[in-house]
Amino acid sequence: MKSNQSPLQKKLLPRHISFMAMGGVIGTGIFKGSAETVSIAGPGVIFSYVFAGLLLLVVMGAIAEMATVYPNMNMKEFIRKALGERVSFIVGWLYCFMWLAVCVIEVIAAGSFLQFWIPDVPLWILSLASAAFIIGVNSMSVSGYGEFEFWLAGIKIAMIVVFIVLGGSLLFGLLPGAEAPFLHNFTEYGGFVPNGWTSIFSALLIVMFSYGGSELIGLTLTEAQDAEKVLPKVVKGFILRVILFYSLPILIICGLIPWNQLDEHTSPFVQVLTSTGMQGAAHLMNFILITAVLSAANSGIYGATRMLHSLAKDGEAPQSLARISAKGVPVNSLKLCAVILFLGSMIAYFAQERVFTLLMAVPGFVVVIVWIAICLAQLKLRKSYPVQPTFKVWGYPYLTIITTLCLSIIAVTFLFDAANRISIGVCIGVMILLTVWSIFRFKSSRIP
């Protein structure tokens, strides 16, 4: 692929940006990880999703606000301008680490869903094939990539709506021949919050992983047309849709199948449709699940390559990673991601049973750190904006401060989560390594 040093191409349309962000956030977290969150907190886990959604609203608002003031900067560059190159370096590399972990999760999930049809093929082979497909899509021009992701994300969004309508009809007996459970499963089996209110907080780690990816629109700013005008509109409509696309399906799932009878190794969406005897619909939903996780991985590789390009452009990564192909793709960054994704796919060969649970906690913790950095950047920059923002975060500075404190408490709590000790230990180890690396790399760095 012919490469040059030309800048990224501004060819992403508003609908591309919105659906790319939706593609990043609606993936394994809802379609497969929701079984684990329900097992932790029961139907009451929707409170975890709503609470995390409110935190996300402030984070996304902060990105939109800064984008209206600094139209030619992306999310990492906001952090660099506000908190200095050391913090930018640490957060940028952590973000790459997070997205690559997410992509490994997604391609392994895609492989597991493919086994629903072809159980005799090893998981690692199906995961490897899924990884190859994702790398191929990301090799396209940015406009072609945006269009492909628009339709890929559109399929799963449409099918979630169909699931909500179909599941709701089954729940309340609107379909002929189906016995309606109504609210029986919400009141039995321990009630709506069977494991106590502390379980709502315990489920937040996976919920934070599920919502991670929304901030991806902060990296599309350098390739989006009129991003400073479009982003506030995208944010306003985006948050409500995300919360509804998580909370309503989970309520329907828990209403149709008792929360303690869900199989954590199978998508609850497929379980619901299979349990109703609608085998054909289960096959259709499995297809949707595959497109959903591939869409999330697609967004993840985009996020990782653009962050690597931004790091290289600012001298925080090898300069070769900033090279742009004739199609506007950070070609060397994509090659690096391809190698890591292929190696990650092979993990399924050695640790098929544990890989999903082990990796799940990594992006959940890192997302919290990245969101904290975004909030701190907005708090710092607001005082010195060169122009007045056309969009402002509500209740500044109190709401941003409260969000930062809540995220910090969640991050500290995760450190003491015994169930994810290995995953969090890996995250802390990476953070320590990056911190030491930044000290030697930027000896004279000062926070502005």
N, C-alpha and C positions, 0 to 999 in steps of 0.2 A: 504494500500500500504506500503510495507516494505521500511523503510528509513534508510539511513546511512549518513556518512559525507564525502563520496567520492567526488572527484572533478567532474565538468561538463565534459561530454564526447566529444572529438574532432571527431565528426562524420558527420559534415556538409560539403558537397561537394561544389565546386565553383558554380555549377548551382543552388544549394539550396540557397546559399547566395544571388546570383543575383536576383532570383525570389522571395525570401522572402522580399527583399527590394522593389522590384516592387509591390509585393502584399500589402505592407504597404502603398505605395504612390498612387496606383491606386485603389481607392475605392469610398466612398460616395462623396468625393470632386469633382471628375470628373462626376460621373454618376448621382448625384442628386444635389450637391452643385453648379455645373456649371450653373444651371438655375438661381441661385441667383446672381452669378457673372455677368452673361450676363445682368440681369435686372439692375444691377448697372452701367455697363460701355458699354453695347452693344457689337457688334462684336470686338471693340477695346480692349476688355478685354484680348485678346491674348498677348498684350504688357505686361500686368501684369504677365502673366504666363512665358513669356520669361525673363523678368527682375528677377523674383523670381528664375527662373531656373539658371540664371547666378550666383546669390548669393549662391544657393545650390551647384553649381559646386565648388566654393571655399571651402565651408564647408566640402563637401565630400572629396575634395583633402587634406584638413587638417587632416581628420581622416586617410586617406590612408597613408599620410606621417608619422604620429606618429606611425601607426601600423608597418611600416617597421623598426622603431627604437626600439620600445618596443613591441615585438611580443606576449608577454604573458599578455598584458593589454587590457582592453576594453575601451570604450569611457569615462565612468565615472572615471576610474582609471587614464586616461590622465589628466582629469580636477583636480582630487585630487592631482596628482603629481605636477601640475603646479600652482594651485591656492589655495591649502590647503583643509583640511577636512571640514571646514565650508561651503565653496562654493560647494564642492563635495556633501555634505549632502543636501544642499538646491536644487541644480540642480537635484540630483538623485531622491529626493522625488517629485519634480515638474514634472519630466519626468514620474514617475509612475502615478501621478495625471492626466497628459495629456493623457497617453495611455488608462487609464481606462475610461476617458471621451470619447475618440475616440471610444472605444469598445462599450460603451453604444449607441453612435450615430449609429454605424454600425449595431448593432443587431436590433435597432428600425427601421433603414432603411430597413433591411432584412425583418422585419415584415410587413412594409408598401408595399414592393414589392410583398410579398406573398399574400397580400390582393387584388392584381390585379387578382388573380385566385379564392381566397376564401374570398370575401368581408364580409361575415357574421360572420367570426371569429374575435373577438376583437384583436386589435393591440397588447395589452400587452401579450396575450397568445402566439401569433406568435413570438414576441420578446423574450419571455422566452424560447420557444423551440429553437430558434436560439442560445441563450446564452448557453443552455445545450449542444448543438452540438459542439460549439467552445471549451468549457471546456473539453469535451470528446476527441477532437482531440489533445489538449495540454497535455493530460495525456499519450500520446504515447511516445515511446522513441524518442530521438532527431533526429535520422536518419529517423525513420518512420514519425515523424512530418515534417521534411524537405522534404521528398518525397511527402507527402500529399500536402503540401503547394506549392511545385513545380508544381504539376498538377492543383491544384486549381487556382493558379495565371496564369498558362499557358493558361487555358480556356479563361479567360477574356482578356488576351493580344492578343490571336488569334482572338477573336471576335471583339476587337477594330480595328484590322487590317481589318477584314471583313467589319465592319461598315464604315471605311474610304473608302474602295474600292466601296462598294455599294452606300454610300452617295455621293461620288464623281461622280459616274456614273449617279445618279439621278440629281445632280446639273448641270451637263453639257450635259444632254440629251443623254447619251450613252446607256440607256435602252429603248427598244421599247415601245411605248404607254405612256410614262411619259413626261409630259410637263416640260421642263427645265427652271428653274428660272435664271440660270447663275449667274451674279453678281447683279441682280436687288435688292435683299434684303440688300445688303451691301451699296448701294447708296441711297435707299429710307429710310423712317422712321427716319430721322434725320442724316443719313450718317453713316460712319464707327465708329465714336466716338460721338454718339448722345448727351451724357450728359457732354461733355467737357473733357479735358485732366485730370482734377483733379479726375474724376471718375476712371481713371486707377489706381490711388493711393488708392482710397477708396476701391477698390475691393481686395487689397492686403491681407487683414485680412483673407478672406476665401481662397485665393490662397495659403497663407502660411500654412493654415490648410491642404490644398490639398497636398502640397509637404512634409508636415511633415510625417515622417516614413522612408524617405530615409536614415536618419542617423542611422536607425536600424541596419545597417550592422556593426556599431561601437560596438554593443553588441554581435554580432555573433563571434567576434574574439577569445573568449575563448572556442568556440565549433567548430571552423573551422579548416580544415586541410590546413596547409601552408598558413595561412591568410595573412602574410606579403608579400607573393608573388602573391597571388590571388587578393587581394583587389585593388591594383592600376589598374589591368586589368578590374575589374568589374566597377570601377568608370569611367574609360575612355569611356566605351560603354553605361553606364547607363544613364548619364545625357541627351544625345541627344535623347534617346528613350523616356524618361519621357516627355521632352518638346514636342516632336512630338505627343506623345499619348494624350497630353492635347490640344495643339493648333490646330492640324488638325481636330479632331472631333468637336471642338467648331466652327471652321470656317464653317464646313459642316452643322452643326445644324443651325447656323445663316443664312447660305445661303439658306437653304430649308424652314425655318420658320422665319418670321420677329421676331427680337429680343424681341419686346414688346408684342408678342403674346404667349410667352412661359409661361406655368403654373409652378409656383415655387413649387407646391405640387406634381408634377409628374416628373419622369425622362425625360429630354429632348430627350434622346435616344429613349425611347418608344414613345414619342410624335411625333418624326420625322417619324418613321416607320408606326405608326398608321395613320398619316395624309396623307401618300401616298397610303393608302388602303391596305397595306401589313400586314394584321392582323396576319397571321401566323408568319411572321418575328418578329412582336412585342412580341408575346408569347416567341419566342426563345430568344429575347433580354432580356426579363424580367427574364428568367432563368439565363442568363449571369450576369445580375445585381445582382441577389441573390448570385451567386457564388463569384462575385467581392467583395461585402461588407462583406461576410463571410470570404473571404480570408484576407481582411484588418483587420477584428476583430481578426482573427487567428494570424496574425503578431503582432497585438497590445497586446494580452495576452502574447505572447512570450516575447515581449519587456518589459512588466511590471514585469513578473516573473523573468526575468534575471536581471533587474535592482534591484528588491527587494533582490535577492540573492547576488548581488554585494554589496549592502548597508549593508546587514547583515554580509557578510564576512569581510568587513572593519570596523565593529563595529558601523555603522551608522543606524542600524535597529536591532530589536530583533534577537538574534542569532538563534532562532528557524526557522526563514525564510530562513536560509542558508542550511537547511536539504535537502539532495538529495535522491530521490528514487532509487531503484535498476535499473530503466530505465534511470536514468540520468536527472530526472525532479525535479526542486525545488518544492517539493510537498506541503509544507506549504504556500509558496508564491502563488502557484496555488489555494489553498483552499481560501486564502484571496481574490484573484482576483475573484474567483467564487462567493463568497458572495456579493461583490460589484457589479459584473455584473448582478446578479439576482435582486438585489435591484434597480439597475439602469434601468433594463428592466421594472420594475413596474412603473417607472416615466411615461411611456406612458399611464398608466391607469388614471393618474391624470392630465397630461398636454400634451395630444396627439398633439394638434395643435402647441404648442409653444416649445416643447422640442428640436426639431431639431435646430431651430434658436438660442435658448438660449445656447445650448451646443457647437454649431459650433465655437463660438469665443474663447472658452477656449483653445483648442489645438492650434489654430492659434497664440495666444499670447505667449503661453508657448514654442512653437517651436522656435520662435524668440529668446527667452531668452536662450534656450539650444544651439542654433546655435552661439550666441554671446560667450557663455562660451567655445565652441569648438574652435572658432577662437582665443580667448584670450589664451587658453591653448597652441595652436600651436605657437603663437607669443612668449610666455614665454619659452617654452621648446626648441625651435629651437636653442637658444643661448648656450644650455648646453647638446646637444645630445651626448651620449657616443660613437656613431658611426655615420657615414654619412648615411642619408636616401637614399634608392635606388629609391625613388619617391619624388619629391619636388613640393610644390605648386608654381604655376607660379607667377612671379613678386613679390616675397617676398622682403620686408615686406609690400610693398605698396598696393598690391591687397588685402591682408588679412585685413589691416587697413581700406581700403575703404569699404570692405564688412562689417566689424564690425560697422563702422559709419553708413552705410545705414541701417543695422539691428537695430541699436540703435534709429535712427530717426523713423523707422517704429514702434518700440515698444512704443516710447513716443507718437506718433500720435494716436496709438490705445487707449491710456489712455483718449483721448478726443473725442472718437467716441461715440456719443450719442446713436446710434442704438444698441450698444453692451455694454452699461454701466453696466448692471447687471452682465454679464459674466466676463467682465474685472475686475469689483469690486470683484468678487469671486476669481479670479486669484491673485489680489493684496493682498486680505485678506489671502490667503494661503501662499503667499510669506512672508508676515509680520510674520505670525505664525511660519513658518519654520525658519526665520531669528532669532526671539526671542528664539526659541527652540535651535538653533545651538549655540547661545551665552552662554546659560546656560550649554549645553552639552559639548562644547569644550572651556572651559574658558581660557585655556592656548594655544589655537591654534594660530598659526602664518602662514601667507602666506609665502611660501618658496621664 
